[in-house]
């Protein structure tokens, strides 16, 4: 029994010693950001058709006919059929409310949303104009992106590391600390974001400015200092 007690005591002493060492260690954590600007090569346009009819069947039929015309008009421009995809479909009753009166059903609203993926940015304005011309009620979204962006994400992360290192040097110098080495690196990822406006489309087409995408990388470095 005494032998067992000695073993337990020894383990307790080791744990206490390790904890004390970790508490005495000083660290400095800094987060760096790297930004790479790149031209987009793909656009996504969301076209919507919204109709209100007295019956759900009439609303659905009218909406479907208009959406067929829009799809045909977009494909005629040169957009591949598989690049045209339904993004949302909704149908619900329209109710009229009047003071001191029970709710009254006045019809049905049907909304259909279509996503068009465009890989030739010169066609973005034409897709929008063709969609509106064929009966689209609204354009509910226009987004630019870059398909193959892995190279730019890695470059953004490399810049983020350099940015974090420069910040650590500046902070250490101001605080009279010495950087002994990096203890830990945490990558927060690299994502496409934002855009800056460039020249608009010429002629009578809807003006569209692809701009430049920003690919942002973020990295946190933790240094051991003394």
Secondary structure as UniProt FT lines:
FT   HELIX           2..24
FT   STRAND          26..39
FT   STRAND          42..53
FT   HELIX           56..77
FT   HELIX           81..83
FT   STRAND          84..96
FT   TURN            99..100
FT   STRAND          104..118
FT   HELIX           121..123
FT   HELIX           124..133
FT   TURN            134..135
FT   STRAND          138..145
FT   HELIX           150..174
FT   TURN            175..176
FT   STRAND          179..196
FT   TURN            203..204
FT   STRAND          212..225
//
